[in-house]
Amino acid sequence: MAEPMVLLGAALTGFWLFFPAYLANPSAVLSGHGTPVDFGRSMGGKRILGDGKTWWGLIGGTLSGGFIGVIQMLIGGPTGLPTFGTTLFAMMIPFVLAFGSLFGDMLGSFIKRRLDVERGAKAPILDQYDFVIGAFIVGLIFIPGFMIDTYLAGTAIAGLVMLLVVTPPLHRAVNIVGYKTGQKDVPW
């Protein structure tokens, strides 16, 4: 059995290093106006994604999440906080996480459209975890070593558990702020 402090450290590391994925979605909302990613197309009489998923949002969210990761790298070394590494390849990790987060959000929208769930309507569990699942899918494809070492191997699984526990209330809080500031039409 692992020491509690080791598990806590793994949990906090997993949470800290997931910030690029967490930041991508609200950043996409702030920058996401313009042409929809699906270009307004439908599939089977239903929109593929909807007007809420735009190219500007995808680009802005990916860049914002990636840049927060670069900032984490810059402050990580001197402060002792966990970091993605020090190589040029390590600088790609936060961008992959951010893009994966938005990919998951788009995948969630695709599923919601197939289930006739209107844009903005609640879809419990899917709404809270779609971006986490997307970040993991894309991460396991493009940065498998990082994902396994940070979230799936040994005591690092505590990082995954932390994300599963913290994500729903964090997601709710961010959406309430977005609603109160007029960035979102609904508080969920």
N, C-alpha and C positions, 0 to 999 in steps of 0.2 A: 504494500500500500504506500502510495506517495505521501510525502509530508504535506500538511495543509498549506504551508507557505509556498511550496513548489507549485501546488495546484493553483493557488491564488495568483502567483506570478505568471503562470501560463495563461490564466483567464484574463488578467489585465493586459498582458502582451497581445493576446488575440483581439481584444477589444480595441486597444490603441492602434494596432496595425490595420484595423478594418475601417478606420476613419475615412480614407479615400472613397470607399463604397458608400458609407453613410452620407458623406457630403455631396455626392454626385446627384442624388435625387432632388434635394431642395435647390441645388444650383441649377438643375435642369428646368425647374419651375420658374426660377428668376430669369433665365436666359431663353426660355423656350417659346418664343413666338415665331410665327412664320410658316414655312412649308411643312406639312406633316410628313413624317418618315414614309408613310404608306402612299403619299401623293394623292390622297383622297380615294384610293381604290378600294373596291369591295371584293369579298370572296363569299360566294354562296349567298349573295344578297345582304351581307353584313360587312361593315367596315373592317379592314384588316386590323388596324390598331386604333384609329380615331384621331381627332384633331389635337388631342393633348400630348401626342408624341411627335415632336418636331425635330428637324435637323439642327436648328439652333440649340435646342435643349440638349440633344445628344452630344453635340460638340462642346457646348458650354459646361455641361455636367461632367463630361469626361475630363476636360482640361482643369476644371476647378478641383475635382477629386484628385487628379494627378498632381497638381501643384501643391495641394495640402500635404500630399505624401512626400514631395521633395522638401517642403519645409520641415516635416517630421525628420527627414534624413539629416538636414542641416543642424537641427537642434538636438537630435538623438545622440550623436557622438559626444559632444561636449557635456551634455547633461546626464548621460548614462541611460537615457530612455531607449527602449527597443527601437530598432531601425530596420529598414529593408535590406541593408547592406551598404557597401561603399562603391560598388562597381557601376559602370554605365548600365549594365543589364538590370541591376537593382533599381535604378531610376525608372525603369519601365513598369515595375510591379504595381505602384499605385495607380498608374494609368490603366493597366489591365483590370484592376479591381474596380475602378470607377466605371469603365466601359461595361464590365460584366454586370455591375449593379443596374445600369440603365438597360442593358440587354434583358435582364430578368424582369425589370419593370415593363418593358415592351412585351415580353413573353406573357406576363400576367394580363396585360391589356388584350393581347390576342386571345387568351383563354376566356377572359370575361366577355369579349365580343361573341365568341362561339357559343357561350352559355346565355346569351341575350341579357347580360348584365349591362345596364346603361353606364355611360361615362359618369364618374363621380359616385355611382352607387356602391354601397358597401359590399365587400367580398371578404368576409373574415378569413383569416389565416393567409389567403392568397395576397391580400393587400399588405400584410405585415412582413411576409417572408419572400415575396417574389424577387426582390432585389438581392437578398442574401443568397438565394438559390442560383440566381444568374451570376453573381460574383463567383460562386463556387464552381459552376459549370465552366465558365470562361477561364477562371483561374486554374482549374485542374487540367485544362487543355494547354494553356500557354505558360503557366508558371507552376507546374505540378510539384516541384521540390519545395517551393515556398509554402504552398497550400498544405501539403502533407506535414511538413515540419512545424508549421504554425498552428494547425487546427486538427490534424488527424492522427499524428504519431504519438503514442505513449501519453504522457501527461499533457501534451499540447491539446488533447481533446477537451480540456477544460476551457480553452479559448473558444471552441465551437459551442460548448454548453453556455458560456457567457453570452455569446451572440444570440443564442436561442432564447435566453431568459430576458436579456436587456432590450432586444429589438422591439417587441410590441409596445412597451410603455414609451420608449424613445420615439418610435414612429408616431405614436399618438400625440405626444407633446409637440413634436415638430409640425405635425399637421394642424394642431390647434393654433400654433403661432402663425403658420401660413394663412389660416382662415382669418384670424384676427387682424392680420396686416393686409388682407385683401388679395393675397397671392393665390389662394385656393377658394373654390366655391363651396366646399364642404369641409367640416373639421375632422374628417377621417382619412 
